[in-house]
Amino acid sequence: MAAHNEEKYIGRALESVFAQTVKPSKVVVVLDRCTDRTGDVARRFPVEIIEKKEKKRLFSYAENLDIAWRFTETPFVAIVDADVELEPNYFEILLSEMGKNMGCAGGRVETKSKTLLGRLLRCWERTYSVSPNRRPRGCALLIRREVLEKMGGFADVPAPDTFIQDQAIKLGYRVKVVESAKAYHIRDVTLFRALKTQFNAGVSRYVMGKSFLVTLGHSIVRLRPLVAVGYIYAAFSREKRDLRRAFRSASRS
């Protein structure tokens, strides 16, 4: 679990992790330059705390995940974001699906915000079911450890959860969305945050070498216009073009 100033949500996230019917062997929380009480809340739970004082990679979230998984030794490693609440049987269900060839699995993730926009977003999320290339959401993802070991850990990329699934498929593993396992985004949704998330998703898709036509289709089918806008912006940015080349190099290595 990576957290940057998440004092409002991390307590509920950790409560749901420790309420699992299959208990975690270890929970590692990376405090990423927090300036609030996130650490105080996290220390109420039996977790291993790693405090990150400075950013050493381009993409901080990827860096946090790479730091955390190296403190574990279990056959499976899970990402649980600090603003995500899991139903008690979440990992029990996912583990039952992790056959020999399953590299990553995740459940159905819904928005659980009290704001009007959050309620509308929850209705909109139903469009995800018609996505032609549906993947597990990275905010509550179970990963087979050998996949991470073969990849050398989490790469320094803008969407490490997507990258890990892409690489798992290249290595011959399967990835799966398990509908009966449920998790909830509990962060209050604002219009600015919703639009920013769309735009950044488009930038990430460009950097990771996704096709513009596929991205445009995603933007239309999923009713996310700023995904296409973010992609186009990134295509005209020298910095993002450099990141795209670096990503390609990382994908080949």
C-alpha positions as CSV (number, residue, x, y, z in Angstrom):
1,M,0.0,0.0,0.0
2,A,1.5,3.3,-1.1
3,A,0.2,6.5,0.6
4,H,0.7,10.2,0.1
5,N,-1.4,12.2,2.6
6,E,-4.2,9.7,2.9
7,E,-5.1,10.2,6.6
8,K,-8.8,10.4,5.6
9,Y,-9.0,7.0,3.9
10,I,-6.1,4.8,4.9
11,G,-7.7,3.6,8.1
12,R,-10.7,2.2,6.3
13,A,-8.4,0.6,3.7
14,L,-6.3,-1.1,6.3
15,E,-9.3,-2.2,8.3
16,S,-10.6,-4.0,5.2
17,V,-7.3,-5.6,4.6
18,F,-7.1,-7.1,8.1
19,A,-10.7,-8.1,8.0
20,Q,-10.0,-10.5,5.1
21,T,-11.1,-14.2,5.5
22,V,-7.6,-15.0,4.2
23,K,-5.3,-13.0,6.4
24,P,-2.2,-11.3,4.8
25,S,1.2,-12.6,5.9
26,K,2.6,-9.1,5.9
27,V,1.3,-5.6,5.0
28,V,3.8,-3.1,3.9
29,V,2.9,0.6,3.8
30,V,5.1,3.1,2.0
31,L,4.6,6.6,3.3
32,D,5.5,8.8,0.3
33,R,6.7,12.2,1.7
34,C,3.5,12.6,3.8
35,T,2.9,15.9,5.6
36,D,-0.3,14.9,7.4
37,R,-1.3,12.1,9.9
38,T,-1.2,9.3,7.4
39,G,1.6,7.6,9.3
40,D,-0.1,8.0,12.7
41,V,-3.2,6.2,11.3
42,A,-1.2,3.5,9.6
43,R,0.8,2.7,12.8
44,R,-2.5,1.7,14.6
45,F,-2.3,-1.5,12.5
46,P,0.3,-4.3,12.5
47,V,2.0,-3.1,9.4
48,E,5.6,-2.6,8.3
49,I,6.2,1.1,7.6
50,I,8.6,2.4,5.1
51,E,9.0,6.2,5.0
52,K,10.2,7.6,1.7
53,K,11.7,11.0,2.1
54,E,12.6,11.8,-1.5
55,K,11.6,10.7,-5.0
56,K,14.4,8.9,-6.9
57,R,12.4,7.7,-10.0
58,L,10.4,9.6,-12.6
59,F,7.1,7.9,-11.4
60,S,6.6,7.9,-7.7
61,Y,3.8,5.4,-7.6
62,A,5.8,2.8,-9.5
63,E,8.8,3.5,-7.2
64,N,6.6,3.0,-4.1
65,L,5.3,-0.4,-5.3
66,D,8.8,-1.5,-6.2
67,I,10.1,-0.6,-2.8
68,A,7.2,-2.5,-1.0
69,W,7.1,-5.8,-2.8
70,R,10.8,-6.4,-2.1
71,F,10.0,-6.6,1.6
72,T,7.8,-9.6,1.0
73,E,8.5,-13.3,0.4
74,T,5.0,-14.7,-0.3
75,P,3.9,-16.5,-3.6
76,F,1.4,-13.8,-4.2
77,V,1.7,-10.0,-3.8
78,A,-1.2,-7.6,-3.7
79,I,-1.5,-3.9,-4.5
80,V,-4.2,-2.2,-2.4
81,D,-4.5,1.5,-2.8
82,A,-4.9,3.6,0.3
83,D,-8.3,4.8,-0.8
84,V,-9.8,1.4,-1.5
85,E,-12.0,-0.7,0.7
86,L,-12.2,-4.5,0.2
87,E,-15.1,-6.8,0.9
88,P,-14.0,-9.4,3.5
89,N,-13.7,-12.3,1.0
90,Y,-11.9,-10.4,-1.7
91,F,-8.6,-12.2,-1.6
92,E,-10.2,-15.6,-0.7
93,I,-12.1,-15.4,-4.0
94,L,-9.1,-14.2,-6.0
95,L,-6.7,-16.8,-4.7
96,S,-9.2,-19.5,-5.7
97,E,-8.9,-18.3,-9.3
98,M,-5.0,-18.2,-9.3
99,G,-4.4,-21.4,-11.2
100,K,-1.0,-22.3,-12.5
101,N,-1.2,-20.0,-15.5
102,M,-2.9,-17.0,-13.9
103,G,-0.5,-14.0,-13.5
104,C,-2.8,-11.3,-12.2
105,A,-6.4,-11.1,-11.0
106,G,-8.6,-8.4,-9.6
107,G,-12.2,-8.0,-8.6
108,R,-14.9,-5.6,-9.6
109,V,-14.1,-2.1,-8.3
110,E,-16.9,0.4,-7.8
111,T,-16.9,4.1,-6.7
112,K,-18.3,4.6,-3.2
113,S,-18.3,8.4,-3.0
114,K,-20.9,10.4,-1.1
115,T,-20.8,13.3,-3.6
116,L,-23.3,13.6,-6.4
117,L,-20.5,13.3,-9.0
118,G,-19.4,10.1,-7.2
119,R,-22.9,8.6,-7.6
120,L,-23.0,9.5,-11.3
121,L,-19.5,8.0,-11.7
122,R,-20.7,4.7,-10.2
123,C,-23.4,4.6,-12.8
124,W,-21.0,5.4,-15.6
125,E,-18.6,2.7,-14.4
126,R,-21.1,0.1,-15.9
127,T,-19.7,1.0,-19.3
128,Y,-16.6,-0.8,-18.3
129,S,-18.4,-4.1,-18.8
130,V,-18.5,-3.4,-22.6
131,S,-14.8,-2.7,-22.9
132,P,-13.3,-4.9,-25.6
133,N,-10.1,-5.4,-23.7
134,R,-11.1,-5.6,-20.1
135,R,-8.4,-5.8,-17.5
136,P,-8.3,-5.9,-13.7
137,R,-8.1,-2.5,-12.0
138,G,-4.6,-1.9,-10.5
139,C,-6.0,-0.4,-7.2
140,A,-6.8,-3.9,-5.8
141,L,-4.7,-6.3,-7.8
142,L,-3.3,-9.8,-6.9
143,I,0.0,-10.7,-8.7
144,R,1.8,-13.9,-8.8
145,R,5.3,-13.3,-7.4
146,E,7.2,-15.1,-10.1
147,V,5.8,-12.6,-12.6
148,L,7.4,-9.8,-10.7
149,E,10.6,-11.7,-10.3
150,K,10.8,-12.4,-14.1
151,M,10.3,-8.7,-14.8
152,G,12.7,-7.5,-12.2
153,G,10.0,-5.7,-10.2
154,F,7.9,-2.7,-11.0
155,A,9.3,-0.7,-13.9
156,D,9.6,3.1,-13.8
157,V,6.4,3.7,-15.9
158,P,3.3,5.9,-15.5
159,A,0.9,3.0,-15.0
160,P,2.8,0.2,-13.4
161,D,-0.3,-2.0,-12.8
162,T,-1.1,-1.9,-16.6
163,F,2.5,-2.5,-17.5
164,I,2.7,-5.6,-15.2
165,Q,-0.4,-7.1,-16.8
166,D,1.0,-6.4,-20.4
167,Q,4.2,-8.1,-19.5
168,A,2.5,-11.0,-17.8
169,I,0.6,-11.7,-21.0
170,K,3.8,-11.5,-23.0
171,L,5.3,-14.0,-20.6
172,G,2.4,-16.4,-21.3
173,Y,0.3,-15.8,-18.2
174,R,-3.4,-14.9,-18.1
175,V,-5.0,-12.0,-16.4
176,K,-8.6,-12.0,-15.2
177,V,-11.4,-9.8,-13.7
178,V,-13.3,-11.8,-11.1
179,E,-16.8,-10.3,-10.8
180,S,-17.7,-11.9,-7.5
181,A,-14.8,-10.2,-5.7
182,K,-15.7,-6.6,-4.9
183,A,-13.8,-3.5,-3.8
184,Y,-14.7,0.1,-3.5
185,H,-13.0,3.4,-4.2
186,I,-13.9,5.5,-1.2
187,R,-12.3,8.8,-2.1
188,D,-14.8,11.7,-2.5
189,V,-14.9,12.5,-6.2
190,T,-14.7,16.1,-7.5
191,L,-15.1,17.3,-11.1
192,F,-11.5,18.5,-11.2
193,R,-10.2,15.1,-10.0
194,A,-12.4,13.1,-12.4
195,L,-11.2,15.2,-15.4
196,K,-7.6,15.1,-14.3
197,T,-7.8,11.3,-14.0
198,Q,-9.1,11.0,-17.6
199,F,-6.4,13.3,-19.0
200,N,-3.6,11.5,-17.2
201,A,-4.9,8.2,-18.4
202,G,-4.6,9.5,-22.0
203,V,-1.0,10.6,-21.3
204,S,-0.2,7.2,-19.8
205,R,-1.6,5.4,-22.8
206,Y,0.6,7.4,-25.1
207,V,3.7,6.8,-23.1
208,M,3.0,3.1,-22.9
209,G,2.7,2.9,-26.7
210,K,-1.0,2.2,-27.0
211,S,-2.6,2.8,-30.4
212,F,-4.3,6.2,-30.9
213,L,-7.3,4.5,-32.7
214,V,-7.7,2.1,-29.8
215,T,-7.5,5.0,-27.3
216,L,-10.0,7.0,-29.3
217,G,-12.4,4.0,-29.3
218,H,-11.9,3.7,-25.6
219,S,-12.6,7.4,-25.1
220,I,-15.8,7.2,-27.1
221,V,-17.2,3.9,-25.8
222,R,-16.3,4.6,-22.2
223,L,-17.5,8.3,-22.5
224,R,-14.1,9.6,-21.4
225,P,-13.3,12.4,-23.9
226,L,-10.3,13.7,-22.0
227,V,-8.5,10.4,-22.5
228,A,-8.1,11.2,-26.2
229,V,-7.2,14.8,-25.3
230,G,-4.5,13.7,-23.0
231,Y,-3.1,11.3,-25.6
232,I,-2.9,14.0,-28.2
233,Y,-1.3,16.4,-25.8
234,A,1.4,13.8,-24.9
235,A,2.0,13.2,-28.7
236,F,3.1,16.8,-29.1
237,S,5.2,16.9,-25.9
238,R,8.9,16.3,-26.3
239,E,9.1,15.1,-22.7
240,K,6.4,12.5,-23.2
241,R,7.9,11.4,-26.5
242,D,11.2,10.7,-24.6
243,L,9.3,8.8,-22.0
244,R,7.6,6.7,-24.7
245,R,11.0,5.8,-26.1
246,A,12.3,4.9,-22.6
247,F,9.1,2.8,-22.0
248,R,9.7,0.9,-25.2
249,S,13.3,0.2,-24.2
250,A,12.1,-1.1,-20.8
251,S,9.5,-3.3,-22.4
252,R,12.1,-5.0,-24.6
253,S,14.6,-5.5,-21.8
